[in-house]
């Protein structure tokens, strides 16, 4: 992989809750990391839910 890639920012948002933002984010991040070989960092702005941490521990 070329080390000169620029950082790419991708965001998923919706004002309505329960539409699958955390699930979709987890699936896209996993695909980008495991299949495409990208280094991925995910930031969850919906802190009280802890959805991404629960999905990550389940994935491990």
Order of alpha helices (4+ residues) and beta strands (2+ residues): alpha-alpha
